[in-house]
């Protein structure tokens, strides 16, 4: 009996991880940028 592996599940998993990682990194960068801008504005006001 020969059982072939279905590669599409691995392809879908790889794309899912890649897209999720990209979205997480983008969100983290955006939050860090907003924090840095807020700190910069606080320093400018002093």
PDB file of N, H, CA, C and O in Angstrom:
ATOM      1  N   UNK A   1       0.842  -1.177   0.000  1.00  0.00           N
ATOM      2  CA  UNK A   1       0.000   0.000   0.000  1.00  0.00           C
ATOM      3  C   UNK A   1       0.887   1.240   0.000  1.00  0.00           C
ATOM      4  O   UNK A   1       1.787   1.366   0.830  1.00  0.00           O
ATOM      5  N   UNK A   2       0.633   2.139  -0.920  1.00  0.00           N
ATOM      6  H   UNK A   2      -0.098   2.036  -1.595  1.00  0.00           H
ATOM      7  CA  UNK A   2       1.432   3.363  -1.054  1.00  0.00           C
ATOM      8  C   UNK A   2       0.571   4.558  -0.653  1.00  0.00           C
ATOM      9  O   UNK A   2      -0.509   4.779  -1.200  1.00  0.00           O
ATOM     10  N   UNK A   3       1.068   5.311   0.299  1.00  0.00           N
ATOM     11  H   UNK A   3       1.946   5.132   0.743  1.00  0.00           H
ATOM     12  CA  UNK A   3       0.321   6.476   0.765  1.00  0.00           C
ATOM     13  C   UNK A   3       1.110   7.734   0.426  1.00  0.00           C
ATOM     14  O   UNK A   3       2.218   7.924   0.926  1.00  0.00           O
ATOM     15  N   UNK A   4       0.557   8.579  -0.405  1.00  0.00           N
ATOM     16  H   UNK A   4      -0.344   8.425  -0.811  1.00  0.00           H
ATOM     17  CA  UNK A   4       1.230   9.814  -0.785  1.00  0.00           C
ATOM     18  C   UNK A   4       0.929  10.919   0.213  1.00  0.00           C
ATOM     19  O   UNK A   4      -0.182  11.020   0.734  1.00  0.00           O
ATOM     20  N   UNK A   5       1.915  11.729   0.467  1.00  0.00           N
ATOM     21  H   UNK A   5       2.817  11.647   0.043  1.00  0.00           H
ATOM     22  CA  UNK A   5       1.713  12.855   1.370  1.00  0.00           C
ATOM     23  C   UNK A   5       1.072  14.007   0.616  1.00  0.00           C
ATOM     24  O   UNK A   5       1.420  14.288  -0.531  1.00  0.00           O
ATOM     25  N   UNK A   6       0.148  14.657   1.263  1.00  0.00           N
ATOM     26  H   UNK A   6      -0.135  14.430   2.195  1.00  0.00           H
ATOM     27  CA  UNK A   6      -0.506  15.817   0.672  1.00  0.00           C
ATOM     28  C   UNK A   6       0.295  17.065   1.057  1.00  0.00           C
ATOM     29  O   UNK A   6       0.248  17.504   2.206  1.00  0.00           O
ATOM     30  N   UNK A   7       1.020  17.629   0.105  1.00  0.00           N
ATOM     31  H   UNK A   7       1.058  17.273  -0.829  1.00  0.00           H
ATOM     32  CA  UNK A   7       1.893  18.764   0.409  1.00  0.00           C
ATOM     33  C   UNK A   7       1.114  20.048   0.640  1.00  0.00           C
ATOM     34  O   UNK A   7       1.654  20.999   1.204  1.00  0.00           O
ATOM     35  N   UNK A   8      -0.144  20.095   0.215  1.00  0.00           N
ATOM     36  H   UNK A   8      -0.582  19.322  -0.244  1.00  0.00           H
ATOM     37  CA  UNK A   8      -0.898  21.347   0.338  1.00  0.00           C
ATOM     38  C   UNK A   8      -1.111  21.754   1.788  1.00  0.00           C
ATOM     39  O   UNK A   8      -1.179  22.948   2.080  1.00  0.00           O
ATOM     40  N   UNK A   9      -1.218  20.808   2.693  1.00  0.00           N
ATOM     41  H   UNK A   9      -1.163  19.838   2.456  1.00  0.00           H
ATOM     42  CA  UNK A   9      -1.380  21.169   4.105  1.00  0.00           C
ATOM     43  C   UNK A   9      -0.119  21.882   4.605  1.00  0.00           C
ATOM     44  O   UNK A   9      -0.218  22.814   5.403  1.00  0.00           O
ATOM     45  N   UNK A  10       1.044  21.464   4.155  1.00  0.00           N
ATOM     46  H   UNK A  10       1.125  20.707   3.506  1.00  0.00           H
ATOM     47  CA  UNK A  10       2.290  22.128   4.542  1.00  0.00           C
ATOM     48  C   UNK A  10       2.413  23.501   3.888  1.00  0.00           C
ATOM     49  O   UNK A  10       2.896  24.446   4.511  1.00  0.00           O
ATOM     50  N   UNK A  11       1.984  23.611   2.651  1.00  0.00           N
ATOM     51  H   UNK A  11       1.592  22.843   2.144  1.00  0.00           H
ATOM     52  CA  UNK A  11       2.027  24.897   1.953  1.00  0.00           C
ATOM     53  C   UNK A  11       1.105  25.890   2.642  1.00  0.00           C
ATOM     54  O   UNK A  11       1.484  27.040   2.866  1.00  0.00           O
ATOM     55  N   UNK A  12      -0.095  25.457   2.977  1.00  0.00           N
ATOM     56  H   UNK A  12      -0.403  24.523   2.795  1.00  0.00           H
ATOM     57  CA  UNK A  12      -1.051  26.336   3.658  1.00  0.00           C
ATOM     58  C   UNK A  12      -0.520  26.738   5.033  1.00  0.00           C
ATOM     59  O   UNK A  12      -0.642  27.897   5.429  1.00  0.00           O
ATOM     60  N   UNK A  13       0.065  25.794   5.757  1.00  0.00           N
ATOM     61  H   UNK A  13       0.164  24.852   5.436  1.00  0.00           H
ATOM     62  CA  UNK A  13       0.635  26.101   7.069  1.00  0.00           C
ATOM     63  C   UNK A  13       1.780  27.108   6.946  1.00  0.00           C
ATOM     64  O   UNK A  13       1.893  28.020   7.766  1.00  0.00           O
ATOM     65  N   UNK A  14       2.613  26.951   5.949  1.00  0.00           N
ATOM     66  H   UNK A  14       2.521  26.210   5.283  1.00  0.00           H
ATOM     67  CA  UNK A  14       3.735  27.872   5.756  1.00  0.00           C
ATOM     68  C   UNK A  14       3.231  29.277   5.431  1.00  0.00           C
ATOM     69  O   UNK A  14       3.738  30.257   5.975  1.00  0.00           O
ATOM     70  N   UNK A  15       2.241  29.379   4.550  1.00  0.00           N
ATOM     71  H   UNK A  15       1.830  28.582   4.107  1.00  0.00           H
ATOM     72  CA  UNK A  15       1.676  30.686   4.224  1.00  0.00           C
ATOM     73  C   UNK A  15       1.003  31.305   5.445  1.00  0.00           C
ATOM     74  O   UNK A  15       1.133  32.506   5.685  1.00  0.00           O
ATOM     75  N   UNK A  16       0.293  30.500   6.206  1.00  0.00           N
ATOM     76  H   UNK A  16       0.188  29.525   6.011  1.00  0.00           H
ATOM     77  CA  UNK A  16      -0.375  30.999   7.411  1.00  0.00           C
ATOM     78  C   UNK A  16       0.639  31.546   8.404  1.00  0.00           C
ATOM     79  O   UNK A  16       0.459  32.639   8.941  1.00  0.00           O
ATOM     80  N   UNK A  17       1.697  30.794   8.647  1.00  0.00           N
ATOM     81  H   UNK A  17       1.843  29.907   8.211  1.00  0.00           H
ATOM     82  CA  UNK A  17       2.741  31.262   9.566  1.00  0.00           C
ATOM     83  C   UNK A  17       3.421  32.515   9.028  1.00  0.00           C
ATOM     84  O   UNK A  17       3.701  33.443   9.787  1.00  0.00           O
ATOM     85  N   UNK A  18       3.684  32.549   7.747  1.00  0.00           N
ATOM     86  H   UNK A  18       3.456  31.795   7.131  1.00  0.00           H
ATOM     87  CA  UNK A  18       4.333  33.718   7.152  1.00  0.00           C
ATOM     88  C   UNK A  18       3.469  34.966   7.246  1.00  0.00           C
ATOM     89  O   UNK A  18       3.955  36.039   7.603  1.00  0.00           O
ATOM     90  N   UNK A  19       2.200  34.826   6.928  1.00  0.00           N
ATOM     91  H   UNK A  19       1.805  33.955   6.637  1.00  0.00           H
ATOM     92  CA  UNK A  19       1.297  35.980   6.986  1.00  0.00           C
ATOM     93  C   UNK A  19       1.079  36.421   8.426  1.00  0.00           C
ATOM     94  O   UNK A  19       1.103  37.617   8.717  1.00  0.00           O
ATOM     95  N   UNK A  20       0.868  35.469   9.328  1.00  0.00           N
ATOM     96  H   UNK A  20       0.849  34.498   9.091  1.00  0.00           H
ATOM     97  CA  UNK A  20       0.674  35.803  10.735  1.00  0.00           C
ATOM     98  C   UNK A  20       1.922  36.483  11.307  1.00  0.00           C
ATOM     99  O   UNK A  20       1.810  37.465  12.041  1.00  0.00           O
ATOM    100  N   UNK A  21       3.091  35.973  10.977  1.00  0.00           N
ATOM    101  H   UNK A  21       3.181  35.175  10.380  1.00  0.00           H
ATOM    102  CA  UNK A  21       4.328  36.584  11.454  1.00  0.00           C
ATOM    103  C   UNK A  21       4.506  37.997  10.925  1.00  0.00           C
ATOM    104  O   UNK A  21       4.944  38.888  11.652  1.00  0.00           O
ATOM    105  N   UNK A  22       4.166  38.198   9.664  1.00  0.00           N
ATOM    106  H   UNK A  22       3.810  37.473   9.074  1.00  0.00           H
ATOM    107  CA  UNK A  22       4.268  39.529   9.068  1.00  0.00           C
ATOM    108  C   UNK A  22       3.309  40.501   9.753  1.00  0.00           C
ATOM    109  O   UNK A  22       3.682  41.635  10.053  1.00  0.00           O
ATOM    110  N   UNK A  23       2.082  40.062  10.000  1.00  0.00           N
ATOM    111  H   UNK A  23       1.779  39.141   9.757  1.00  0.00           H
ATOM    112  CA  UNK A  23       1.104  40.923  10.673  1.00  0.00           C
ATOM    113  C   UNK A  23       1.530  41.241  12.106  1.00  0.00           C
ATOM    114  O   UNK A  23       1.390  42.377  12.558  1.00  0.00           O
ATOM    115  N   UNK A  24       2.049  40.239  12.822  1.00  0.00           N
ATOM    116  H   UNK A  24       2.162  39.316  12.455  1.00  0.00           H
ATOM    117  CA  UNK A  24       2.519  40.479  14.186  1.00  0.00           C
ATOM    118  C   UNK A  24       3.688  41.461  14.206  1.00  0.00           C
ATOM    119  O   UNK A  24       3.724  42.369  15.036  1.00  0.00           O
ATOM    120  N   UNK A  25       4.629  41.283  13.306  1.00  0.00           N
ATOM    121  H   UNK A  25       4.600  40.546  12.632  1.00  0.00           H
ATOM    122  CA  UNK A  25       5.783  42.175  13.237  1.00  0.00           C
ATOM    123  C   UNK A  25       5.360  43.594  12.869  1.00  0.00           C
ATOM    124  O   UNK A  25       5.886  44.560  13.420  1.00  0.00           O
ATOM    125  N   UNK A  26       4.421  43.723  11.949  1.00  0.00           N
ATOM    126  H   UNK A  26       3.993  42.938  11.501  1.00  0.00           H
ATOM    127  CA  UNK A  26       3.926  45.043  11.564  1.00  0.00           C
ATOM    128  C   UNK A  26       3.221  45.722  12.729  1.00  0.00           C
ATOM    129  O   UNK A  26       3.439  46.907  12.982  1.00  0.00           O
ATOM    130  N   UNK A  27       2.381  44.984  13.438  1.00  0.00           N
ATOM    131  H   UNK A  27       2.203  44.021  13.233  1.00  0.00           H
ATOM    132  CA  UNK A  27       1.684  45.536  14.602  1.00  0.00           C
ATOM    133  C   UNK A  27       2.636  45.945  15.698  1.00  0.00           C
ATOM    134  O   UNK A  27       2.480  47.009  16.296  1.00  0.00           O
ATOM    135  N   UNK A  28       3.622  45.109  15.968  1.00  0.00           N
ATOM    136  H   UNK A  28       3.749  44.245  15.483  1.00  0.00           H
ATOM    137  CA  UNK A  28       4.608  45.411  17.011  1.00  0.00           C
ATOM    138  C   UNK A  28       5.411  46.655  16.630  1.00  0.00           C
ATOM    139  O   UNK A  28       5.667  47.508  17.479  1.00  0.00           O
ATOM    140  N   UNK A  29       5.806  46.762  15.376  1.00  0.00           N
ATOM    141  H   UNK A  29       5.598  46.069  14.687  1.00  0.00           H
ATOM    142  CA  UNK A  29       6.558  47.928  14.913  1.00  0.00           C
ATOM    143  C   UNK A  29       5.724  49.195  15.005  1.00  0.00           C
ATOM    144  O   UNK A  29       6.233  50.247  15.392  1.00  0.00           O
ATOM    145  N   UNK A  30       4.434  49.102  14.648  1.00  0.00           N
ATOM    146  H   UNK A  30       4.021  48.247  14.333  1.00  0.00           H
ATOM    147  CA  UNK A  30       3.559  50.266  14.695  1.00  0.00           C
ATOM    148  C   UNK A  30       3.380  50.740  16.142  1.00  0.00           C
ATOM    149  O   UNK A  30       3.420  51.940  16.414  1.00  0.00           O
ATOM    150  N   UNK A  31       3.184  49.793  17.069  1.00  0.00           N
ATOM    151  H   UNK A  31       3.151  48.818  16.848  1.00  0.00           H
ATOM    152  CA  UNK A  31       3.033  50.157  18.481  1.00  0.00           C
ATOM    153  C   UNK A  31       4.322  50.784  19.003  1.00  0.00           C
ATOM    154  O   UNK A  31       4.269  51.778  19.728  1.00  0.00           O
ATOM    155  N   UNK A  32       5.466  50.228  18.652  1.00  0.00           N
ATOM    156  H   UNK A  32       5.509  49.421  18.063  1.00  0.00           H
ATOM    157  CA  UNK A  32       6.752  50.782  19.083  1.00  0.00           C
ATOM    158  C   UNK A  32       6.966  52.180  18.521  1.00  0.00           C
ATOM    159  O   UNK A  32       7.486  53.057  19.210  1.00  0.00           O
ATOM    160  N   UNK A  33       6.563  52.388  17.266  1.00  0.00           N
ATOM    161  H   UNK A  33       6.140  51.674  16.707  1.00  0.00           H
ATOM    162  CA  UNK A  33       6.703  53.702  16.646  1.00  0.00           C
ATOM    163  C   UNK A  33       5.830  54.720  17.368  1.00  0.00           C
ATOM    164  O   UNK A  33       6.275  55.838  17.631  1.00  0.00           O
ATOM    165  N   UNK A  34       4.597  54.350  17.691  1.00  0.00           N
ATOM    166  H   UNK A  34       4.236  53.443  17.477  1.00  0.00           H
ATOM    167  CA  UNK A  34       3.693  55.270  18.395  1.00  0.00           C
ATOM    168  C   UNK A  34       4.251  55.624  19.770  1.00  0.00           C
ATOM    169  O   UNK A  34       4.172  56.778  20.191  1.00  0.00           O
ATOM    170  N   UNK A  35       4.816  54.637  20.475  1.00  0.00           N
ATOM    171  H   UNK A  35       4.880  53.700  20.133  1.00  0.00           H
ATOM    172  CA  UNK A  35       5.421  54.886  21.790  1.00  0.00           C
ATOM    173  C   UNK A  35       6.601  55.853  21.667  1.00  0.00           C
ATOM    174  O   UNK A  35       6.747  56.770  22.476  1.00  0.00           O
ATOM    175  N   UNK A  36       7.434  55.643  20.659  1.00  0.00           N
ATOM    176  H   UNK A  36       7.315  54.898  20.003  1.00  0.00           H
ATOM    177  CA  UNK A  36       8.606  56.508  20.462  1.00  0.00           C
ATOM    178  C   UNK A  36       8.167  57.927  20.113  1.00  0.00           C
ATOM    179  O   UNK A  36       8.763  58.892  20.592  1.00  0.00           O
ATOM    180  N   UNK A  37       7.142  58.065  19.293  1.00  0.00           N
ATOM    181  H   UNK A  37       6.657  57.281  18.904  1.00  0.00           H
ATOM    182  CA  UNK A  37       6.646  59.401  18.957  1.00  0.00           C
ATOM    183  C   UNK A  37       6.086  60.091  20.189  1.00  0.00           C
ATOM    184  O   UNK A  37       6.291  61.292  20.371  1.00  0.00           O
ATOM    185  N   UNK A  38       5.387  59.355  21.033  1.00  0.00           N
ATOM    186  H   UNK A  38       5.220  58.380  20.885  1.00  0.00           H
ATOM    187  CA  UNK A  38       4.828  59.931  22.254  1.00  0.00           C
ATOM    188  C   UNK A  38       5.953  60.409  23.184  1.00  0.00           C
ATOM    189  O   UNK A  38       5.867  61.492  23.763  1.00  0.00           O
ATOM    190  N   UNK A  39       7.005  59.595  23.321  1.00  0.00           N
ATOM    191  H   UNK A  39       7.075  58.715  22.850  1.00  0.00           H
ATOM    192  CA  UNK A  39       8.146  60.002  24.166  1.00  0.00           C
ATOM    193  C   UNK A  39       8.833  61.228  23.592  1.00  0.00           C
ATOM    194  O   UNK A  39       9.223  62.127  24.337  1.00  0.00           O
ATOM    195  N   UNK A  40       8.985  61.274  22.270  1.00  0.00           N
ATOM    196  H   UNK A  40       8.668  60.543  21.665  1.00  0.00           H
ATOM    197  CA  UNK A  40       9.599  62.429  21.622  1.00  0.00           C
ATOM    198  C   UNK A  40       8.793  63.685  21.877  1.00  0.00           C
ATOM    199  O   UNK A  40       9.359  64.733  22.188  1.00  0.00           O
ATOM    200  N   UNK A  41       7.477  63.594  21.750  1.00  0.00           N
ATOM    201  H   UNK A  41       7.017  62.743  21.498  1.00  0.00           H
ATOM    202  CA  UNK A  41       6.614  64.748  21.999  1.00  0.00           C
ATOM    203  C   UNK A  41       6.695  65.222  23.443  1.00  0.00           C
ATOM    204  O   UNK A  41       6.657  66.424  23.708  1.00  0.00           O
ATOM    205  N   UNK A  42       6.807  64.284  24.374  1.00  0.00           N
ATOM    206  H   UNK A  42       6.838  63.308  24.159  1.00  0.00           H
ATOM    207  CA  UNK A  42       6.920  64.650  25.788  1.00  0.00           C
ATOM    208  C   UNK A  42       8.232  65.394  26.047  1.00  0.00           C
ATOM    209  O   UNK A  42       8.265  66.350  26.822  1.00  0.00           O
ATOM    210  N   UNK A  43       9.303  64.956  25.401  1.00  0.00           N
ATOM    211  H   UNK A  43       9.276  64.180  24.771  1.00  0.00           H
ATOM    212  CA  UNK A  43      10.604  65.614  25.585  1.00  0.00           C
ATOM    213  C   UNK A  43      10.578  67.009  24.967  1.00  0.00           C
ATOM    214  O   UNK A  43      11.160  67.940  25.524  1.00  0.00           O
ATOM    215  N   UNK A  44       9.913  67.164  23.828  1.00  0.00           N
ATOM    216  H   UNK A  44       9.440  66.408  23.376  1.00  0.00           H
ATOM    217  CA  UNK A  44       9.844  68.470  23.170  1.00  0.00           C
ATOM    218  C   UNK A  44       9.070  69.482  24.016  1.00  0.00           C
ATOM    219  O   UNK A  44       9.393  70.669  23.995  1.00  0.00           O
ATOM    220  N   UNK A  45       8.060  69.037  24.753  1.00  0.00           N
ATOM    221  H   UNK A  45       7.798  68.072  24.769  1.00  0.00           H
ATOM    222  CA  UNK A  45       7.255  69.934  25.562  1.00  0.00           C
ATOM    223  C   UNK A  45       7.988  70.472  26.780  1.00  0.00           C
ATOM    224  O   UNK A  45       7.618  71.521  27.308  1.00  0.00           O
ATOM    225  N   UNK A  46       9.007  69.780  27.229  1.00  0.00           N
ATOM    226  H   UNK A  46       9.307  68.928  26.801  1.00  0.00           H
ATOM    227  CA  UNK A  46       9.723  70.197  28.445  1.00  0.00           C
ATOM    228  C   UNK A  46      10.553  71.414  28.215  1.00  0.00           C
ATOM    229  O   UNK A  46      11.216  71.892  29.136  1.00  0.00           O
TER     230      UNK A  46
END
